[in-house]
Amino acid sequence: MIKAKNKQEALPLIPSAKISQEFSESIIKEIELFHRAVLREIKQAFSGTAYAMDANVASDSRIRLNKLRMDWNSRFNELAKSSVGKMIEKVKKNSTVTINMSLRTISKEFEIDTSFSDQRLQDVIIASTQEAANLIKLIPEKYLAEVQGAVMRSITSGQGMKDLVPFLTKKYQGDIKWARHVALDQTRKAYTSINRVRLNKAGVESFIWRHTGGSAHPRKDHIALSGKEFRYDDPPIIDNRSGEKGFPSQLPFCRCLEIPVFSFLKSESK
């Protein structure tokens, strides 16, 4: 009598799209208000100016943008704290639901104990929170630095608001698109990171990589990994150029999925 391992695949672990949508909406709402405030201040700086090279415009716009920087850095810091905190809590609940649904495709008796909170899980939650929050906090600083440069160029060229309005519109549209991508990316990262801790705690040792497609520029490295099984303690190379090892969703905007693989001991006679 010997014992051999019997492996079974569970359902793919897919995060709720609603969580990333709600997360992005909170960021976009603030970006919209921020954009209006910037546009309003820039228009006031240029209003009534007869000459594009007027030094008063440069000075006034700089003062106005610095004031915006102070006010909106504080607002985006608060937004980062509140919106990311809500996102993480929803992801934790979503992780519980989807893991248990995945497990029950193998056995109705399987269920992950999500009440535990060891140091590893806390570290993952803290890291996920900080990464997402830092991206939000940087929005006004990055935005205003680019606007400041555009203002100076518009004064030098003599085009003033004629150049600035289309620039600000394009900048705003780009930031809205960026917010949606980042919200989706950070939600996926938090979800998969929390899942791995819980699955490892449950004794799951390996997973199957699934490339989902749908990207305009799919990673060839990830296409090659699709359908293959890997151990959690020995993940595959996810970027052949850098040699980085890791998991689905680890690289920016990766939408690949994990399929947990469960191993059972069974008796075999010879």
Buried (B, 14 or more C-beta within 10 A) or exposed (E): EEEEEEEEBBBBBBBBEEBBEBBBBBBBEBBEEBBEBBBEBBEEBBEEBEEBEBEEBBEBBBEBBEEBBEEBBEBBBEBBBEBBEBBBEBBBEBBBEBBBEBBBEBEEEBEBEBEEEEEEBEEBBEEBBEBBBEBBBEBBEEBBEBBBEBBBEBBEEEEBBEBBBEBBEEBBEEBBEBBBEBBBBBBBBBBBBBBBBBBEBBEBBBBBBBBBEEEEEBBEBBEBBBEEEBEBEEBBBBBEEEEEEEBBBBBEEBBBBBBBBBBEEEEEEE
